[in-house]
Amino acid sequence: MQAVAALMRRPPPLPAYTRSKRAGGGTMSYELLIEQREPIDGWTVCTICLNLDRTTAVQRKRWQCTDCGVDSSNGSQRTLKDYLTENSSETIESNLAQWSNVKGARAAYKMLRSARYKCLLTLGKRLRAEPAGP
């Protein structure tokens, strides 16, 4: 009976989208970058699910992507600036078009991934339009 009472007092776990935003991932990170509230240099992209996380968080030993759960041991994380430099706007647009034609994916995941491609496209165009540093 005491165990049941203890469980009743424990707050329910946070939804996944809240945990993701608190960890620095999810839509919040793209919003920070699109609105230019933070520099691109401090962010890392997961090449599996296109989730963004702060580079300092990814460099920890036990880091896992908040969306797909992959850890940093397989090299699927790239700094955002490197990712945008290596992938041209045409490549990102092509990936977006291919992703839009995928059949059988959940609508919510399809919309999330499409939105991430569009944000990456915007950030990439902005990065390439910047003048080269000294």
TORNUDO-345741 format. One record per residue: x, y, z of N, C-alpha, C, O in turn; residue in one letter. Coordinates in steps of 0.001 Angstrom, whole numbers, padded with zeros to 6 digits, always signed. Last residue first. Example, Ala and Ser with C-alpha at 12.3 -4.5 7.8 and 13.67 -1.06 7.14 Angstrom:
<sites>
+012850-002250+007080+013670-001060+007140+012900+000030+007870+013409+001138+008039s;+013190-005690+007800+012300-004500+007800+013200-003300+007800+014236-003319+008465a;
</sites>
This chain:
<sites>
+038526+036530-042312+039916+036891-042618+040859+035721-042487+042060+035868-042712p;+035699+034762-043872+036393+035435-042765+037840+035714-043130+038338+035205-044134g;+033558+035421-046651+034612+034602-046023+035331+035422-044964+035547+036622-045133a;+030151+036444-046162+031491+036653-046713+032513+035803-045967+032340+035506-044785p;+027331+034286-046580+028202+035059-045697+029569+035256-046363+030079+034360-047036e;+026052+032530-048177+025940+033943-048545+026854+034824-047690+027118+035974-048041a;+026359+030096-046931+027091+030325-048177+027039+031785-048625+027904+032225-049382r;+024596+030459-044771+026026+030233-044532+026841+030530-045787+027901+031152-045706l;+022125+030662-046043+022625+031788-045256+024132+031663-045046+024858+032654-045134r;+021935+028106-047114+021946+029271-048013+022493+030488-047285+023252+031265-047865k;+021901+026627-044702+022963+026441-045686+023071+027611-046635+024174+028068-046935g;+019528+027490-043505+020804+027736-042833+021976+027605-043802+022931+028379-043734l;+017663+026547-045427+017747+027973-045086+019090+028313-044455+019719+029305-044822t;+018206+023791-045265+018325+024496-046537+018481+026001-046301+019335+026644-046910l;+017534+023262-042635+018916+023072-043076+019175+023795-044390+020256+024348-044594l;+014774+023770-042837+015611+024602-041966+017079+024478-042359+017792+025480-042410c;+014055+021698-044579+013830+023089-044981+014666+024044-044134+015208+025021-044652k;+014702+019455-043014+015387+019677-044293+015247+021127-044728+016214+021728-045196y;+012825+019871-040955+014254+019927-040661+015068+020136-041934+016023+020912-041935r;+010443+019491-042343+010712+020806-041740+012200+020950-041414+012770+022029-041578a;+010729+016782-042949+010661+017771-044034+010968+019168-043509+011675+019938-044160s;+010612+015725-040354+011838+015583-041145+011864+016565-042313+012917+017119-042630r;+007970+016431-039670+009114+016858-038863+010398+016818-039675+011174+017774-039675l;+006443+015105-041640+006397+016573-041547+007598+017101-040769+008189+018108-041158m;+007088+012456-041009+007358+012969-042349+007388+014500-042343+008255+015112-042967k;+006077+012242-038455+007523+012123-038658+007923+012683-040019+008974+013309-040158y;+003342+012564-039021+004012+013485-038107+005529+013444-038303+006186+014485-038317a;+002792+010380-040745+002638+011770-041216+003392+012752-040331+004020+013681-040839a;+005017+007656-041026+003993+008363-040264+003975+009838-040671+005018+010448-040907r;+005560+006250-044281+006073+006903-043071+004921+007590-042349+003968+008048-042977a;+004510+005283-046670+004422+004456-045477+004977+005076-044209+004870+004470-043143g;+006792+006590-049074+005463+006036-048750+005551+005234-047458+006562+004583-047192k;+008464+009521-049946+008503+008259-049200+007087+007836-048830+006293+008637-048337v;+008539+012002-051086+007938+010928-051868+007933+009574-051156+007448+008588-051710n;+009957+013568-049332+008536+013891-049532+007811+012786-050289+006596+012642-050154s;+012519+012564-049695+011825+012286-048430+010327+012553-048577+009514+011830-048000w;+013115+013635-052198+013051+012184-052023+012275+011825-050765+011470+010893-050767q;+013082+016370-051528+012146+015851-052531+011998+014335-052407+010889+013808-052498a;+015189+016438-049667+013837+016833-049264+012802+016271-050237+011767+015755-049817l;+017327+015719-051306+016958+014862-050170+015549+015162-049684+014800+014251-049331n;+017286+017954-053010+017061+016620-053560+016640+015645-052457+015720+014848-052640s;+017961+019964-051186+016668+020012-051879+016304+018649-052466+015144+018242-052422e;+020539+019079-050530+019512+019127-049481+018121+019178-050100+017201+018522-049613i;+021755+019389-053036+021722+018080-052378+020625+018035-051325+019873+017064-051242t;+021484+022135-053472+020870+021194-054411+020741+019800-053791+019740+019114-053996e;+023044+023186-051454+021599+023434-051430+020875+022452-052335+019782+021990-052010s;+025509+020670-050527+025052+021877-051216+023539+022022-051081+022848+021099-050651s;+027263+019584-047880+026019+019321-048605+025498+020619-049215+025101+021541-048504n;+029520+020648-046633+029668+019459-047475+028433+019173-048331+028552+018577-049402e;+028461+022777-045176+029507+023040-046165+029617+021877-047152+029785+022086-048353t;+026715+021528-043443+026169+022473-044423+027186+022802-045510+026806+023076-046649l;+028550+019993-041963+027462+019340-042690+026920+020252-043794+026694+019816-044923y;+030128+022007-040793+030726+021046-041730+029658+020383-042592+029833+020227-043801d;+028147+023224-039174+028838+024005-040199+029489+023088-041233+029411+023363-042430k;+027446+021164-037437+026461+021702-038378+027133+022467-039508+026725+022364-040665l;+029494+018339-037109+029234+019723-036746+028346+020309-037836+028490+019981-039014t;+027806+015213-036982+028714+016126-037678+028460+017522-037145+027334+017853-036771r;+027296+011885-036064+027157+013286-035695+028236+014103-036393+029412+013740-036397q;+027916+009310-036639+026770+009882-037353+026539+011342-036993+025658+011978-037572s;+029899+007717-035493+030276+008847-036343+029139+009480-037109+029369+010126-038132g;+029307+005779-033649+029289+005404-035069+029593+006553-036024+029547+006373-037241n;+029300+006861-031071+030374+005934-031435+030406+005611-032931+031453+005203-033436s;+027262+008423-030102+028275+009092-030922+029384+008147-031393+030322+008593-032054s;+024138+006587-030548+025184+007236-029760+026281+007765-030686+026227+007575-031901d;+020678+007013-031340+022014+006589-031746+023045+007293-030869+022859+008449-030488v;+018123+007951-030790+018786+007113-029797+020168+006639-030174+020791+005917-029394g;+016567+009739-032210+016711+008376-032746+017473+007437-031823+017470+006228-032052c;+016313+012021-030374+015248+011572-031278+015396+010114-031712+014449+009336-031593d;+018540+012506-028858+017248+012501-028169+016116+012010-029061+015062+011621-028558t;+021437+010582-029142+020516+011483-029822+019156+011379-029139+018678+010277-028873c;+023531+010355-026293+022662+009691-027260+021746+010742-027875+021331+011683-027199q;+026632+010292-024539+025621+011039-025275+024844+010117-026201+025410+009216-026818w;+028653+009517-022786+027413+008741-022839+026300+009434-023613+025125+009174-023354r;+030793+011412-023076+030980+009983-023336+029674+009228-023545+029608+008366-024421k;+030217+014501-024862+030213+013690-023643+030282+012212-023996+029878+011808-025086r;+029869+015798-027244+031225+015373-026924+031306+014584-025617+032367+014049-025295q;+027276+016648-027266+027614+015487-028086+028993+014945-027718+029248+013750-027870v;+027385+018976-025725+026636+017817-025228+027040+016554-025973+027137+015489-025364a;+028833+020698-027360+029399+020331-026058+028688+019122-025465+029315+018320-024772t;+027088+021060-029508+028311+020289-029706+028915+019859-028380+029458+018759-028283t;+023614+020621-029022+024807+021429-028791+026046+020540-028886+026048+019409-028401r;+021809+019215-031750+022152+019260-030334+023406+020102-030196+024165+020267-031151d;+019246+018416-034069+020369+019255-033664+020569+019176-032165+019606+019080-031404l;+018389+015706-036196+018190+016423-034947+019437+017245-034642+020555+016815-034928n;+018508+014060-038405+018640+015509-038609+018318+016321-037362+018004+017507-037464l;+018738+011342-038151+017387+011908-038027+017341+013431-038205+016266+014028-038161c;+021452+010852-039010+020410+009824-039116+019019+010474-039140+018218+010199-040033i;+023166+012870-038442+022917+012605-039857+021866+011519-040063+021433+011294-041193t;+022682+015320-036163+022656+013865-036278+022293+013552-037730+021219+013935-038193c;+024755+018161-035878+023570+017547-036480+023749+016031-036492+024830+015525-036792v;+025683+020580-033461+026004+019340-034160+024712+018729-034674+023688+018769-033992t;+026762+023959-032747+025746+022924-032914+026249+021752-033744+027114+021901-034606w;+028251+026312-032665+028091+025548-031436+027146+024362-031541+026759+023804-030514g;+028188+027634-035168+029396+026914-034746+029204+026020-033524+029942+025047-033368d;+025996+029201-035568+025958+027834-036081+027095+026993-035503+026967+025776-035369i;+025051+031265-032744+025864+030969-033934+025780+029492-034310+025522+028640-033460p;+021690+032329-031935+022923+031626-031585+023708+031342-032854+023121+031191-033926e;+019679+033709-033098+019944+034010-031693+021206+033323-031196+021738+033690-030148r;+018665+033470-035684+020029+033982-035484+020289+034418-034046+021025+035374-033802q;+016405+032114-036240+016237+033481-035757+017565+034156-035447+017584+035299-034992e;+017596+029669-036843+016886+030398-037904+016727+031862-037513+016892+032752-038348i;+018574+028930-034289+019487+029180-035396+018837+029971-036526+019471+030853-037106l;+016290+028643-032725+017388+029501-032267+018312+029880-033425+018772+031018-033517l;+014875+026752-034238+014336+028104-034068+015432+029065-033640+015498+030189-034139e;+016467+024489-033900+016346+025083-035230+015816+026505-035136+016263+027378-035879y;+016006+024095-031151+017352+024389-031630+017319+025005-033029+018065+025943-033309s;+013244+023499-031043+013770+024681-030379+015149+025063-030914+015425+026247-031108m;+012766+021029-032175+012485+022218-032948+013109+023465-032348+013466+024391-033075t;+015478+018995-030839+014124+019245-031328+013988+020550-032066+014977+021117-032530g;+017625+019840-028049+017345+019268-029358+015965+019672-029834+015357+020593-029288g;+018048+020592-025494+018654+021422-026528+018402+020898-027923+018916+021457-028891g;+016718+019373-023515+018066+018887-023774+018773+019715-024844+019971+019546-025069a;+014226+020524-023697+015051+020841-022540+016494+020419-022754+017405+021053-022221r;+013284+019360-026037+013530+020802-026003+014420+021176-024830+015276+022051-024956k;+013105+016677-025209+013953+017040-026327+014281+018526-026294+015431+018912-026500s;+011208+016785-023216+012567+016357-022887+013516+016800-023977+014623+017255-023689r;+009040+017553-024803+009514+018441-023740+010931+018083-023357+011772+018966-023188t;+008686+015369-026484+009015+016661-027089+009511+017648-026046+010331+018508-026368y;+008046+013299-024659+009316+013264-025401+009675+014630-025974+010843+015017-025955a;+006662+014463-021513+006531+013964-022891+007861+014084-023624+008710+014890-023242p;+007909+013441-018304+007668+014483-019299+007497+013862-020680+008119+012844-020983l;+006188+011181-016092+007340+011562-016913+006944+012622-017936+005795+012687-018373p;+004277+012457-013259+004397+011644-014474+005615+012080-015276+006043+013228-015162p;+005578+012573-009877+005013+013237-011068+005192+012347-012296+006146+011573-012369p;+004550+010544-007202+005598+010814-008187+004973+011482-009413+003959+011013-009929r;+002353+009790-005741+002928+011106-005475+003979+011501-006508+004264+012688-006668r;+001858+007214-006590+000828+008225-006851+001385+009632-006653+000945+010570-007318m;+004039+005854-005575+003901+006015-007025+002896+007100-007377+003073+007823-008358l;+003412+005924-002868+004625+006594-003332+004560+006830-004841+004976+007881-005328a;+001121+004348-002826+001014+005753-002430+002233+006541-002920+002102+007691-003339a;+002254+001918-003519+001258+002519-004407+001123+004005-004103+001023+004824-005016v;+003850+001489-001272+004476+001605-002596+003533+002264-003589+003960+003075-004410a;+001986+001216+000731+002871+002381+000762+003544+002591-000587+003783+003725-001001q;+000820-001191+000000+000000+000000+000000+000868+001261+000000+000532+002252-000648m;
</sites>
